[in-house]
Amino acid sequence: MGIGGIGIWQLIIILVIVVMLFGTKKLRTLGSDLGGALKGFKTAMKDDDAKDSDDDEVAVKKVADSTTMKSEKSDDKA
């Protein structure tokens, strides 16, 4: 038994029917388009994660700067 009760022979028959309907050239084009879309998605996710980490670093630096400024102002008043 294969995946979900489908055996290897059923998968081969489905594959042959799909190739006969669409042809190998169209399937190859579809595969490369799908691969390109996945690659673009991964790149966008990495860029977004990098942007988020950069934003977090900037926010931490701003908080650190503001606390330093507050402590300097309180030192000046004392």
Distance bins in CASP14 RR format, pairs under 12 A and 6 or more apart:
PFRMAT RR
TARGET T0000
AUTHOR 0000-0000-0000
RMODE 2
METHOD distances of the structure
MODEL  1
1 7 1 0 0 1 0 0 0 0 0 0 0
1 8 0 0 0 0 1 0 0 0 0 0 0
1 9 0 0 0 0 0 1 0 0 0 0 0
1 10 0 0 0 0 0 1 0 0 0 0 0
1 11 0 0 0 0 0 1 0 0 0 0 0
2 8 1 0 0 1 0 0 0 0 0 0 0
2 9 0 0 0 0 0 1 0 0 0 0 0
2 10 0 0 0 0 1 0 0 0 0 0 0
2 11 0 0 0 0 1 0 0 0 0 0 0
2 12 0 0 0 0 0 1 0 0 0 0 0
3 10 0 0 0 0 1 0 0 0 0 0 0
3 11 1 0 0 1 0 0 0 0 0 0 0
3 14 0 0 0 0 0 1 0 0 0 0 0
4 10 0 0 0 0 0 1 0 0 0 0 0
4 11 0 0 0 0 0 1 0 0 0 0 0
5 11 0 0 0 0 0 1 0 0 0 0 0
6 12 0 0 0 0 0 1 0 0 0 0 0
6 13 0 0 0 0 0 1 0 0 0 0 0
6 14 0 0 0 0 1 0 0 0 0 0 0
6 15 0 0 0 0 0 1 0 0 0 0 0
7 13 0 0 0 0 1 0 0 0 0 0 0
7 14 0 0 0 0 0 1 0 0 0 0 0
8 14 0 0 0 0 0 1 0 0 0 0 0
8 15 0 0 0 0 0 1 0 0 0 0 0
9 15 0 0 0 0 0 1 0 0 0 0 0
9 16 0 0 0 0 0 1 0 0 0 0 0
10 16 0 0 0 0 0 1 0 0 0 0 0
10 17 0 0 0 0 0 1 0 0 0 0 0
11 17 0 0 0 0 0 1 0 0 0 0 0
11 18 0 0 0 0 0 1 0 0 0 0 0
12 18 0 0 0 0 0 1 0 0 0 0 0
12 19 0 0 0 0 0 1 0 0 0 0 0
13 19 0 0 0 0 0 1 0 0 0 0 0
13 20 0 0 0 0 0 1 0 0 0 0 0
14 20 0 0 0 0 0 1 0 0 0 0 0
14 21 0 0 0 0 0 1 0 0 0 0 0
15 21 0 0 0 0 0 1 0 0 0 0 0
15 22 0 0 0 0 0 1 0 0 0 0 0
15 23 0 0 0 0 0 1 0 0 0 0 0
15 24 0 0 0 0 0 1 0 0 0 0 0
15 27 0 0 0 0 1 0 0 0 0 0 0
16 22 0 0 0 0 0 1 0 0 0 0 0
16 23 0 0 0 0 0 1 0 0 0 0 0
16 24 0 0 0 0 0 1 0 0 0 0 0
17 23 0 0 0 0 0 1 0 0 0 0 0
18 24 0 0 0 0 0 1 0 0 0 0 0
18 26 0 0 0 0 0 1 0 0 0 0 0
18 27 1 0 0 1 0 0 0 0 0 0 0
18 30 0 0 0 0 0 1 0 0 0 0 0
19 25 0 0 0 0 0 1 0 0 0 0 0
19 26 0 0 0 0 1 0 0 0 0 0 0
19 27 1 0 0 1 0 0 0 0 0 0 0
19 28 0 0 0 0 0 1 0 0 0 0 0
19 30 0 0 0 0 0 1 0 0 0 0 0
20 26 0 0 0 0 0 1 0 0 0 0 0
20 27 0 0 0 0 0 1 0 0 0 0 0
21 27 0 0 0 0 1 0 0 0 0 0 0
22 28 0 0 0 0 1 0 0 0 0 0 0
22 29 0 0 0 0 1 0 0 0 0 0 0
22 30 1 0 0 1 0 0 0 0 0 0 0
22 31 0 0 0 0 0 1 0 0 0 0 0
23 29 0 0 0 0 1 0 0 0 0 0 0
23 30 0 0 0 0 0 1 0 0 0 0 0
24 30 0 0 0 0 0 1 0 0 0 0 0
24 31 0 0 0 0 0 1 0 0 0 0 0
25 31 0 0 0 0 0 1 0 0 0 0 0
25 32 0 0 0 0 0 1 0 0 0 0 0
26 32 0 0 0 0 0 1 0 0 0 0 0
26 33 0 0 0 0 0 1 0 0 0 0 0
27 33 0 0 0 0 0 1 0 0 0 0 0
27 34 0 0 0 0 0 1 0 0 0 0 0
28 34 0 0 0 0 0 1 0 0 0 0 0
28 35 0 0 0 0 0 1 0 0 0 0 0
29 35 0 0 0 0 0 1 0 0 0 0 0
29 36 0 0 0 0 0 1 0 0 0 0 0
30 36 0 0 0 0 0 1 0 0 0 0 0
30 37 0 0 0 0 0 1 0 0 0 0 0
31 37 0 0 0 0 1 0 0 0 0 0 0
31 38 0 0 0 0 1 0 0 0 0 0 0
31 39 0 0 0 0 0 1 0 0 0 0 0
32 38 0 0 0 0 0 1 0 0 0 0 0
32 39 0 0 0 0 0 1 0 0 0 0 0
33 39 0 0 0 0 0 1 0 0 0 0 0
33 40 0 0 0 0 0 1 0 0 0 0 0
34 40 0 0 0 0 0 1 0 0 0 0 0
34 41 0 0 0 0 0 1 0 0 0 0 0
35 41 0 0 0 0 1 0 0 0 0 0 0
35 42 0 0 0 0 1 0 0 0 0 0 0
35 43 0 0 0 0 0 1 0 0 0 0 0
36 42 0 0 0 0 1 0 0 0 0 0 0
36 43 0 0 0 0 1 0 0 0 0 0 0
36 44 0 0 0 0 0 1 0 0 0 0 0
37 43 0 0 0 0 0 1 0 0 0 0 0
37 44 0 0 0 0 0 1 0 0 0 0 0
38 44 0 0 0 0 0 1 0 0 0 0 0
38 45 0 0 0 0 0 1 0 0 0 0 0
39 45 0 0 0 0 0 1 0 0 0 0 0
39 46 0 0 0 0 0 1 0 0 0 0 0
40 46 0 0 0 0 1 0 0 0 0 0 0
40 47 0 0 0 0 1 0 0 0 0 0 0
40 48 0 0 0 0 0 1 0 0 0 0 0
41 47 0 0 0 0 0 1 0 0 0 0 0
41 48 0 0 0 0 0 1 0 0 0 0 0
42 48 0 0 0 0 0 1 0 0 0 0 0
42 49 0 0 0 0 0 1 0 0 0 0 0
43 49 0 0 0 0 0 1 0 0 0 0 0
43 50 0 0 0 0 0 1 0 0 0 0 0
44 50 0 0 0 0 0 1 0 0 0 0 0
44 51 0 0 0 0 0 1 0 0 0 0 0
45 51 0 0 0 0 0 1 0 0 0 0 0
45 52 0 0 0 0 0 1 0 0 0 0 0
46 52 0 0 0 0 0 1 0 0 0 0 0
46 53 0 0 0 0 0 1 0 0 0 0 0
47 53 0 0 0 0 0 1 0 0 0 0 0
47 54 0 0 0 0 0 1 0 0 0 0 0
48 54 0 0 0 0 0 1 0 0 0 0 0
48 55 0 0 0 0 0 1 0 0 0 0 0
49 55 0 0 0 0 0 1 0 0 0 0 0
49 56 0 0 0 0 0 1 0 0 0 0 0
50 56 0 0 0 0 0 1 0 0 0 0 0
50 57 0 0 0 0 0 1 0 0 0 0 0
51 57 0 0 0 0 0 1 0 0 0 0 0
51 58 0 0 0 0 0 1 0 0 0 0 0
52 58 0 0 0 0 0 1 0 0 0 0 0
52 59 0 0 0 0 0 1 0 0 0 0 0
53 59 0 0 0 0 0 1 0 0 0 0 0
53 60 0 0 0 0 0 1 0 0 0 0 0
54 60 0 0 0 0 0 1 0 0 0 0 0
54 61 0 0 0 0 0 1 0 0 0 0 0
55 61 0 0 0 0 0 1 0 0 0 0 0
55 62 0 0 0 0 0 1 0 0 0 0 0
56 62 0 0 0 0 0 1 0 0 0 0 0
56 63 0 0 0 0 0 1 0 0 0 0 0
57 63 0 0 0 0 0 1 0 0 0 0 0
57 64 0 0 0 0 0 1 0 0 0 0 0
58 64 0 0 0 0 0 1 0 0 0 0 0
58 65 0 0 0 0 0 1 0 0 0 0 0
59 65 0 0 0 0 0 1 0 0 0 0 0
59 66 0 0 0 0 0 1 0 0 0 0 0
60 66 0 0 0 0 0 1 0 0 0 0 0
60 67 0 0 0 0 0 1 0 0 0 0 0
61 67 0 0 0 0 0 1 0 0 0 0 0
61 68 0 0 0 0 0 1 0 0 0 0 0
62 68 0 0 0 0 0 1 0 0 0 0 0
62 69 0 0 0 0 0 1 0 0 0 0 0
63 69 0 0 0 0 0 1 0 0 0 0 0
63 70 0 0 0 0 0 1 0 0 0 0 0
64 70 0 0 0 0 0 1 0 0 0 0 0
64 71 0 0 0 0 0 1 0 0 0 0 0
65 71 0 0 0 0 0 1 0 0 0 0 0
65 72 0 0 0 0 0 1 0 0 0 0 0
66 72 0 0 0 0 0 1 0 0 0 0 0
66 73 0 0 0 0 0 1 0 0 0 0 0
67 73 0 0 0 0 0 1 0 0 0 0 0
67 74 0 0 0 0 0 1 0 0 0 0 0
68 74 0 0 0 0 0 1 0 0 0 0 0
68 75 0 0 0 0 0 1 0 0 0 0 0
69 75 0 0 0 0 0 1 0 0 0 0 0
69 76 0 0 0 0 0 1 0 0 0 0 0
70 76 0 0 0 0 0 1 0 0 0 0 0
70 77 0 0 0 0 0 1 0 0 0 0 0
71 77 0 0 0 0 0 1 0 0 0 0 0
71 78 0 0 0 0 0 1 0 0 0 0 0
72 78 0 0 0 0 0 1 0 0 0 0 0
END
